Amino acid sequence: MPIGVEPTVDYAFKHLFGREASQPILIDLIDSVLEPAPAHRIREIELMNPFNPKETFDDKMSIVDIKARDESGRQFNIEMQMLAYSQYEKRILYYACKLHQQQMHEGEEYLKLCPTISISFLDHVLFRHRPNWHHHFQLLEKSHFFPLTGDLEFHVLELPKFTKDAGDLTSELDKWLYFLRHAAKMEVGALPAKLQQPLVMRALEDLKMLTQTDIERERYEARRTAILDENTRMKAARLEGIEEGREEGREEGQRHEAIEVIRRLEDALGRPQTPAEDLEGLSRQDLMALRDDLLHQVAALRK
């Protein structure tokens, strides 16, 4: 029977990767994104904000991310994001920079700073004109592309673009992206062959834990419902904004057309043209009224 828990819901994602007991799974996930040489794979990791089941129960739209530090001092900010926030790029920059500066205390030297790496898994498309699903950003010089520093790094992974079948998985990252997209429909005893690995099987078992108690299931469902409701609200607001923009465009077109007609009618009547700023200051209704009045005057002259 499928487990029915979506790891794209951030509450489930943090339950899966953000507990002390799940550190090996988190390490494997991070290494799959960074693809380090074997000698530079993460050996140990410390959770800076371990999973707290109550953190989203009272505030259903709070930020549920994972902050961690490896044995070398590198910091990681990892999140699963279902909501298609506008200006999301600024959001991840802000949170990464905030985490980065928190390393230092008054009087300490900059040498103390260790790299901060942001990893965002998105359940929506952010870069619509780019086909790849994994985007890696650094601070680079504009002309020659050398780094200012390697201390800030951003990875954005767009899950909807990842459409590989289970038989086509070739990398560790492929394995985890497929898992994040399809885990809800998986069965513990019937994993695809390429996912039959200890850490993946353990991850699926951990997700299944969310269904074992009523309170955990309630918290997961409450978070999922809140996110879906917020997504619906955001989409409705965007559609309303688009429609308002169209209406504004129609109104602006009508204003422009009315001003052009007014100028032609004034020429036909032999009058000096009304200054542009005066016409621009009129409402659409006043422009239409002026246009109609001039039309009547031109019609009267032609009788």
C-alpha positions in Angstrom: 0.0 0.0 0.0 1.5 3.5 -0.9 2.5 5.5 2.1 0.5 8.5 1.0 2.9 11.1 2.5 4.3 13.8 0.2 7.9 14.8 1.1 7.3 18.0 -0.9 5.2 19.2 2.1 7.9 21.0 4.1 6.7 19.5 7.4 7.3 16.0 6.0 10.5 17.1 4.4 11.9 18.3 7.7 10.6 15.3 9.6 12.5 13.2 7.0 15.8 15.1 6.8 15.9 17.3 9.9 16.0 14.9 12.8 19.1 13.8 14.8 18.3 10.2 13.8 18.2 11.0 10.1 21.6 12.7 9.8 23.0 10.0 7.4 20.0 10.7 5.0 20.6 14.4 5.2 24.3 14.0 4.5 23.6 11.8 1.5 21.1 14.4 0.2 23.5 17.3 0.5 26.4 15.3 -1.1 24.1 14.4 -4.0 23.6 18.1 -4.7 27.2 19.2 -4.3 28.8 16.2 -6.0 32.1 16.5 -4.1 35.1 14.4 -4.7 35.1 11.2 -2.5 37.7 12.8 -0.1 35.5 15.8 0.4 32.2 14.1 1.2 30.6 15.2 4.4 31.6 13.0 7.4 29.6 14.6 10.2 26.8 17.1 10.4 25.2 19.1 13.2 21.6 20.2 13.1 21.3 23.8 14.1 17.5 23.7 14.3 16.4 20.1 14.8 12.9 19.0 13.8 10.2 20.2 16.2 6.8 18.7 15.6 5.1 21.8 17.0 6.9 24.4 15.0 4.2 24.5 12.3 1.2 23.5 14.4 0.4 27.0 15.8 1.8 29.0 12.8 0.9 27.0 9.7 2.7 29.4 7.4 6.0 29.7 9.3 9.3 28.9 7.5 10.2 25.3 7.9 13.8 24.9 6.7 16.8 22.9 7.9 20.0 24.6 9.1 23.1 22.4 9.5 26.8 22.7 9.9 29.4 20.1 8.8 32.7 19.1 10.4 34.6 21.8 8.4 32.3 24.6 9.6 30.3 25.0 6.3 26.7 26.0 6.9 23.7 24.8 5.0 20.3 26.2 4.7 18.0 23.6 3.1 14.3 24.0 2.3 11.5 22.4 0.4 9.2 25.1 -1.0 5.8 24.3 -2.5 4.7 28.0 -2.6 5.6 30.0 -5.7 6.6 33.2 -4.0 7.2 36.2 -6.1 10.8 37.5 -5.8 11.8 34.1 -4.5 15.4 34.8 -5.6 15.6 37.7 -3.2 14.2 35.5 -0.4 16.8 32.8 -0.7 19.6 35.4 -0.9 18.3 37.1 2.3 18.1 33.9 4.3 21.5 32.7 3.2 23.1 36.1 4.0 21.4 36.2 7.3 22.7 32.7 8.2 26.2 33.7 7.0 26.5 36.8 9.1 25.3 35.0 12.2 28.6 33.2 12.4 30.4 36.3 13.5 30.3 38.0 16.9 31.6 41.4 17.8 35.4 41.6 17.8 35.9 38.5 15.7 37.9 38.4 12.5 36.4 37.8 9.1 38.8 34.8 8.7 36.4 33.0 11.1 33.6 33.0 8.4 33.0 29.6 6.8 31.0 29.1 3.5 27.3 29.1 3.6 25.4 27.0 1.0 21.7 27.4 0.3 19.8 24.4 -1.2 16.2 25.0 -2.3 14.0 22.2 -3.6 11.0 23.8 -5.4 7.8 22.1 -6.2 7.2 24.7 -8.9 9.1 26.2 -11.8 11.1 29.4 -11.1 13.2 29.7 -14.3 10.7 29.0 -17.1 13.1 29.6 -19.9 15.8 27.2 -18.7 15.3 23.5 -19.3 17.7 22.2 -16.6 16.3 21.4 -13.2 19.5 22.1 -11.2 20.8 25.6 -11.1 24.1 26.5 -9.3 24.8 30.1 -8.5 27.9 31.8 -7.1 29.3 35.4 -6.9 31.3 35.8 -10.1 33.1 38.6 -11.9 30.9 39.8 -14.8 33.4 39.7 -17.7 35.8 36.8 -16.8 33.6 34.8 -14.4 36.1 34.3 -11.6 34.6 34.2 -8.1 34.7 37.0 -5.7 34.6 34.4 -2.9 33.4 30.9 -2.7 31.7 31.6 0.6 28.2 32.0 -0.7 26.6 29.4 -2.9 23.1 28.7 -4.0 21.5 25.6 -5.5 17.9 25.7 -6.8 16.3 22.4 -7.9 13.0 22.6 -9.7 11.2 19.3 -9.2 8.5 19.7 -11.9 11.3 19.7 -14.6 12.6 16.4 -13.4 10.7 13.8 -15.4 13.0 10.8 -15.5 11.5 7.4 -15.2 12.8 5.1 -12.4 14.8 3.0 -14.9 16.6 6.1 -16.2 18.2 7.3 -12.9 21.9 7.7 -13.3 23.2 9.8 -10.4 22.7 10.1 -6.6 20.8 13.4 -7.2 18.5 11.6 -9.7 17.7 9.1 -7.0 16.7 11.8 -4.5 14.8 14.0 -6.9 12.8 10.9 -8.1 12.1 10.0 -4.4 10.9 13.5 -3.6 8.5 13.5 -6.6 7.1 10.0 -6.2 7.6 8.8 -2.6 3.9 9.3 -1.7 3.0 6.6 -4.3 5.8 4.2 -3.3 5.4 1.0 -1.2 8.1 0.0 1.2 8.3 -3.5 -0.2 8.1 -2.6 -3.8 10.7 0.1 -4.6 12.1 0.4 -8.1 15.3 -1.5 -8.5 17.5 1.7 -8.6 16.0 2.9 -5.4 16.6 -0.3 -3.4 19.4 1.3 -1.4 19.6 1.4 2.4 19.3 5.1 2.9 16.3 5.4 0.4 14.6 2.5 2.1 15.2 4.1 5.5 13.8 7.4 4.2 10.6 5.7 3.0 10.2 4.0 6.4 10.8 7.4 8.1 8.1 9.0 6.0 5.7 6.2 6.8 6.2 7.1 10.5 4.1 10.2 9.9 1.0 8.0 9.4 1.5 6.0 12.5 0.0 8.4 15.1 -3.1 10.6 14.8 -1.3 13.7 16.0 1.6 13.4 13.5 -0.9 12.8 10.7 -3.0 15.8 11.8 0.0 18.1 11.8 1.1 16.9 8.4 -2.4 17.3 6.9 -2.8 20.7 8.6 0.4 21.9 7.0 -0.4 20.5 3.6 -3.9 22.0 3.7 -2.5 25.4 4.7 0.1 25.4 1.9 -2.5 24.3 -0.7 -4.9 27.1 0.5 -2.1 29.7 0.3 -1.2 28.5 -3.2 -4.8 28.9 -4.2 -5.0 32.4 -2.7 -1.7 33.4 -4.4 -2.9 32.1 -7.8 -6.2 33.9 -7.4 -4.4 37.1 -6.5 -2.2 36.8 -9.6 -5.2 36.1 -11.9 -6.9 39.1 -10.4 -3.8 41.2 -10.9 -3.6 40.0 -14.5 -7.2 40.9 -15.1 -6.8 44.3 -13.5 -3.8 44.9 -15.7 -5.8 44.0 -18.8 -8.5 46.4 -17.7 -6.0 49.1 -17.0 -4.5 48.4 -20.5 -8.0 48.7 -22.1 -8.7 51.9 -20.2 -5.3 53.4 -21.2 -6.0 52.4 -24.9 -9.4 54.1 -24.7 -7.8 57.3 -23.2 -5.1 57.4 -25.9 -7.7 56.9 -28.7 -10.0 59.6 -27.2 -7.1 62.1 -27.1 -6.2 61.5 -30.7 -9.8 62.0 -31.8 -10.1 65.2 -29.7 -7.0 66.6 -31.4 -8.4 65.8 -34.9 -11.8 67.4 -34.0 -10.1 70.5 -32.6 -8.2 70.8 -35.9 -11.4 70.4 -37.8 -13.0 73.2 -35.8 -10.0 75.5 -36.3 -9.3 75.6 -32.6 -5.9 75.6 -30.8 -5.2 72.2 -29.5 -5.7 71.6 -25.7 -2.3 71.2 -24.0 -1.3 67.6 -23.6 -0.9 67.9 -19.8 -4.5 69.2 -19.6 -5.9 66.2 -21.5 -3.7 63.7 -19.6 -5.1 65.2 -16.3 -8.7 64.3 -17.3 -10.4 61.1 -16.4 -11.5 58.7 -19.1 -15.1 59.7 -18.6 -14.3 63.4 -19.0 -12.2 62.7 -22.1 -15.2 60.8 -23.6 -17.5 63.6 -22.7 -15.2 66.2 -24.4 -14.8 64.0 -27.5 -18.6 63.6 -27.8 -19.2 67.4 -27.4 -16.6 68.1 -30.1 -18.2 65.5 -32.4 -21.6 67.3 -32.0 -20.0 70.6 -32.8 -18.4 69.3 -36.0 -21.7 67.6 -37.0 -23.5 70.9 -36.4 -21.1 72.8 -38.7 -21.6 70.3 -41.5 -25.4 70.7 -41.5 
